[in-house]
Every structure is written in C-alpha cells, then in structure tokens.
Amino acid sequence: MESNIFIETFNDLLAEKGLNRKQFAESSGIPYTTIIGWTKLNRLPDYSALIKIADFFQCSIDYLVGRQDEFGNAIYSSENLHSEMLFLKYFRNLSTENKELIIKLTRNLSKTS
C-alpha cells in the first residue's frame, strides 16, 4: 500500500465529513498522535486501525488502500490509480456545467481512441 494514496483518501474522507484530524481522533478512538504519524510522517495504519477507519467512514479497506474505487470496483493498475483519483477529486469540485463539459469531452475523446 502506498502511503500517499492512503493519505489522500483519508484526507478526502475527512473533508467530506467536515472533520479535522483532532475531531476524527476523538470520534474514532484512534490516538491523535497516531493520525499525525500517518499524515505528517508517511506512516501507514496497522490492520486494526484500517478496520476502525473503514467502519467510521463506512467504506471498504480496499478503498482506503487504493485497491477499489468508491463504487466497489476493483482497480487493477496502480500506475493509473493516482491520476484517476486526482481526476475524481478535481471533478467533484467542478460546477454542474463544467462537469457536463468534461463528460462530453471524455466521451468524444474515447470515440477517437
């Protein structure tokens, strides 16, 4: 598991819930210093912490570690994973109009490939 994939996913989940690291620590029972170790020192959570995080955010461990997308689809290529996750992250922040433009663009680009 790559730490940067976990950290990006973890930070995105915190943002979606409107939580900071301290609030998550208090709510999840995971020590704040442990969370800082993941996010600041590029350490990876152990098995029991992954279970707590997945339970808290109601997602799979595979999603947390980049082996599955948020819809439960397996991700087979780790080479494309980072760019796909970034694409989704930026796409979610677009206006509805811009999302529609991106969808049209990708549909057209797919036809020409």
N, C-alpha and C positions, 0 to 999 in steps of 0.2 A: 504494500500500500504506500502510495506516495503521500508525504505529509502535506504538500501544497494542495492536493486535491481534497484531502480531508478538511484542511483549514478553510479553504474556500467554501466548501459545502456547509461546514459548521457555521461560518460567519453569515452565509446566506440564510440559513435556518434561523439564526438569532435575529437577523434583520426582519425576516418575515413575521416573527412573533413579537417584534418590537422590544426585544430584550438586550441588555448588555451582558457581559461575561459575569459580572458580580450577581446580577439578578438570576441568571441561569444557575450559577453555583448554589445560591440559596434555595432555588426551587427544585433542583435535581438532587441535591445532597452530595454532589461532587465538589471536593475542595477547590476553592478559587485558585490556590497555588498550582494545582494540577492543571486547571484550564489554562492558566498563564503559560505553563510549560508547553502545552500543545501549540498555543497561538504565537508565543514570542520566541520559544526555543526550538521550534520544529520537532518536538517530541510527538509520539503517536500514543493515542489512548490504548489501554490494555483491553482485554476481552470484556471484562465486567463493565468498564466504563462505556465501551461501544454499545453494550446492551442497554445501559441506562439512557444514553443519548438517543438511541433508536426508539426506545419506549417513550421518552419525553416528547420527541418530535413526531411520533407515530409514523416512522419511516423504517425502511429496512437497513440492516447493517451494510448490505451490498450497496445501497445508495450512498451511505456515508463514506464508503471507501472507494467509490467510483467504479463499481462493477455493474451498476444498474442505474438507469435514468429514473427520474421521479415517477414515471408511469409503470415501473417494474420491468422494463425491457432490458435484457442483458446487453452490456457493452463489451464488445469483443476486441476492439482495437484501442489500446492505451495511447497510441500515437495521436489519435483524433479526439480523445476524450477531453483534454484540456481546452482545445479550441471550441468544441461543441458546448462545453459548459459555459465558456465565456460568451458564446453566441447567445445561448438561452438567457444568461444573466442580463446582457445588454438588451435583448429583445423584450424582455419583461418590462423594462423601464421605458419603452417607446410609447408614444401615443397610439391610439387605435388606428388613426390614419396611417402612421408610419409603419405599424405592424402589417397592415394590409399591403402597403407598398413592398415591404420585404418579402411577404408571402408571394406576391405576383412576380417579383424579381427572381426568387429562388425557383419558382415553378418554371419560369421561362428559361433560366439557366440550366435546369435539369433536362429540359426538352432538347437543348442544343448539345448536350454532352454525348 
